[in-house]
Amino acid sequence: MGEARRKLDADACGIPRPRDDVCPSCRSRKVYSLPREGWPDGVTIDCEWQGCSDCYEVWEAFPPVYARDPVCAEPCDNCAFRPGSPEQADPVRWRTLLESLKPNPDGFGFGGKFYCHKGVPVDLTKGPGNFKFPQKPVLLDGEPIRLADDTIATTEDPARMRTCTGFLRMVWARNRKTKS
């Protein structure tokens, strides 16, 4: 059995394994951990961040060992869906977020999506929380759509994103409540 097969089997069983230290943007292995001090004023970090020497992206790192499958994993240490998280401090904003994530009226799918922020590059020029989720071109008849300024239209690429474990647990808890 090859290494790739072993990793896939471990992921399918929810077995934690060491993270792959690769850049989520350019896939470079020239990744380093950022120091916890020396950040701009007002920015505090309480977890590990990594950066890429090739493309200069930065992101909040996954723990050194974690379960890849969000169904089997524990929510992140700073997940918005953990009780007492800063995101839940403002009841109006939190309720608005939850309303946007409710199931569609037809019962299939959700009105919104919530993906894990770990391993997603952050645009620090716009401040913390401005994630650059993976994008893919929008296609029409197999060809990318070009916009008026000659750029290519893009949309989020869910195949390259990880659904938030805390979000999944909230959905499951709500489904259990409605069934009982």
N, C-alpha and C positions, 0 to 999 in steps of 0.2 A: 504494500500500500504506500502510495506516494505522500509527500508532505502536504500537498494541496488537499488530497482526500481526507487526511487526518484532521486538517483544520476545518474542513466543511462538516465532518462528522461531529467534531467538538462543538461547533457553532449550533448544529441542529439539536444537540442534546442540552444546550445551555451550559456547557462546561466553560468556565472562565479560562482564558488563555492570555498570554502577554500581548499588549497592543503592538501594532505594526507602527514603528516610528517613520512614517512617510508623510510628505506634504500632501494635504488634501487637494491642493490646487494643481501642482505640477508633477506630483508623484515622486519628487526627489527624495533621496534618503539622507540628504544633508540637512538634518533637523537637529535643533538644539533646544534646551530648556531655557526659558527666560528667567532672570532673577526676579524675586518678589519685590524688591525695592527699586527705586529709580524711575517709577512711572510718573506721568504728568500729574500735576496737582489735581486732587479730587478723585483720582482713580486708585482704588484699592483692589488688590487681588488676594483671594483666599484659597486659591487652587493653582495647580500647575498650568502654565501656558508654554506653548512651543512656538518656534519660528523656523522659517526656511531660509537657508543661506543662498538659494538660487533665485527664488521669486519674491522674497522678503515678506511673505504673508505671515500673519500670526493667528493663533487659534487657541482656545481652551482645550487642553489635552484630556483624553480619556484617562481613567486611572491606569496605573502600570499593568494591572491584571483585571479583566472584566469580561462579562458574558456578551458576546456579539449580538445575540438574538434579543431584541427588546421585549419579547414575550417572556423570556426567562430571567431577564436582568432585574436588578434593583434600580429604582430611580436614582438619578445623579444626585450628588451631595448638595447641589444648588438648583434643583429642578423647580420650576414655577408651580408645579402641582403638589409639592410637599407642603404639609400644613405649616403655616407661619412664614411662608416665603414672602420676600418683599413684593412680589407681583400681586399677592393677595391682600396687601396692606390697604389698598384703595378699593373699597367694596364696589364702587360704580364701575371702575375700569375692569375689575375682575369679572363682574357679572356680564359686562359687554363682551369680554373675551369668551366666556362660557357660552353665551348666546350665539356667538359666531361659530361655535364648534358643535352646535346641536345637529342631530340628524336631519337630513332633508325631509320635506313633507311626505315624499313617496316611501320613506323608511329605508331607502338604500343610500349608503354613504353618509358623509358628513358635510355640513355646509362649509366647514373649514378644515384645515390640516394643521397638525402641530408636530414639528420635527425637533429632534434633539439638537442642541446647539454645540455640543462637544464635537471637536474635530472640524468645525466649520470656520473658515477664515472670517475675521472681523475687520471692518473698515474703521480703523481707529481715528481717521480724520473726521469722521462723523460722530465719534464717541462710542463707548461700550454699548453693546446690544445691537449694532448695525451689522448683521450677519450677511455674508455673501454666499448664500446657498447655491449649490451647483445649478447651472443653467444648461439648457439644450436649445438648439434652433427650432423655431416654429416652421413646420414644413407644409407646403401646399403642392400636391401632386409630386411628392418626393423631393422637391426643391426648397431650399430655405427662402423665407419671405424677406425681401429687402425693403427697408423703410426709406422714407424720402431723403434722409441724410446718408444713404448708402450703407447703413449698418444693418446687421441681420437681427430680425425680431427673435427674442428668446423667451423662454418660460422656465419655471423651476423643473428640475429633473428628479422626480421622486425616487427613481431607481438608484440614485447615488446618495440618497438621504436616509436617515434612520428615524423611524417613528419614535416619538418620545414615550418612554416607558411610563412615566407619571401620567401622561395623557391616556395611554391604554388602560391603566389601572382605574382611572376615573370613569372611563367608558364602561368597563366591566362592572364597576360598583353601581353605576346608574342602571345598567341592564339588570343586575340582580334585584335592585329595588323595584323596578317596574314589573318584573316577573313575579315578585312575591306579594 
